[in-house]
Amino acid sequence: MADVIYDLIKGVPFVTARIIGRERSFTGRFVVDTGAAMTIVRTPRIDALGYSAKDATALFSTESVIGKEEGYRLSIPKIEVLGHSLADIEVAAVDLPPRYNIDGLIGMSLLSRFEFTFFPQKNLIRTKLL
């Protein structure tokens, strides 16, 4: 079990995640988004890890309040988020609008691997790997 403090910005929970690629890694700001089916990483971040559309396992498309988003799915070796480390994670690489200033979304494709509880008065998420 892990307790993770999140930043609440304009009512949206942000956490830090570390994405580990084949050769490089980065630490970024991600929105915890229970309304997103897939975990999404901004395409330039994926590119910086040494991946490209050539590494795609499938195309990706979704519609959201900001419009239709398209990209591709790929598997990354590891992600460290919400107090846990998970291996072989499928994410979607998407060109998110720069005005949002986020590195991606932690969606249900990843969140479904946890039991989790939000404690909004404490800006805390308690997680347990299933």
N, C-alpha and C positions, 0 to 999 in steps of 0.2 A: 504494500500500500504506500502511496505517496501523496503528500499534500503539496500543491503547487499554487503559489500566489500568481494571480493574473492582473494585468493592467486593464482598467475599464476606461475606454476612450469613447466618448459619445454613446455610451450604453453598450458598447461592443467589447467582449472579452478578448484580449491579446495575450499570447504566451510566446515564449522563446522556444525555438526548436533548432536542433542541429541536424543538418542533412549531410550524410556521409556518402560521397560518390566513390567511384573506382579509384580515383587519384587524389581528389581534393574534397574539402568539406566547407560548409559555411554555416554560420549561426544567424538566424533571422527572426523577424516578427511575423507571427501567424495569428489569424483570427480563428478562434474556436467556433466553428459554424455547424451546429446540429441540423441546419437546413440544407447543407451541401452533402450530396451523396458521395462525392469523391474528394479525396485530399488533393489539393492543387498547389503547385509550386510555379512561381513566375518563370516564364521561359528563359529570360536572360540569366537567372540563377542556375537553371538546369544547364544552359550552355556553358556557364563558367565552371561547372563540375566536369565538363568534358563530354557531355552527351549532346545528341542532336536528334532530329526526326528520324534519322537512320536507325536509332535504337528503339523506335516505337514498337510496342506490342499491339497497338490498335489506335485508331483515330478516336478523338474525344470531342463531344459536343454537348453543351448544356445551355439552358435558358435561365436567366436570373433577372432580378430587378434592374440590373445595369445593361441587359440585352443578351444577345446570343454570344456565347464564348466558344471558341473552337481551339483545339490543340491536339495533343497526342498523349497516349498513356505509355509509361515505361516503368520498369522496376528499378528501384534504387537499393543499394546494399543495406543501408541502415538509417534509421531516424531516431534521435533522442528527443523525446518530448513528454510532457506531463509526468516527469519523474521516472520514465522508463526508457529502455532501449529496445527497439524492434527491428528485426532483420527482414530483408527481401520484401520491401513495401512497394506496392503499385501506387503511383501518383499520376496526375495529369499535368503536363506542361502547358500552360495557358498564358497568353499575353494579356495580363491584367492591366487595366488602365492605370497609368503612373500616378494619377491624382490620389489614389487610395493609399499609397505609401505603405504597402504591405508586401511581404515576400510570398504569401500564399494563405491558404485556408486549411485548417485541420477539419476534414469532413468525416462523415459517418463511416467511410471505408476504413478509416483508422480508429475512430472513436468506438466502433462496434467491437473492438478487441478489449475494451475496458468495461468495468462497472465504474460509473463516475457520478459524483454528486457536486453540484455547485452550492457554495455557501456565500451568497451575494453580500451579506453584511461584512464579511471578512475578505472579500475578493479572493476566495480560495476555491480550488477544485481538488477534491479528493478522488484519487484514481486507484484502481486495482486491476491488474492484468487478469484476463480470463484464462 
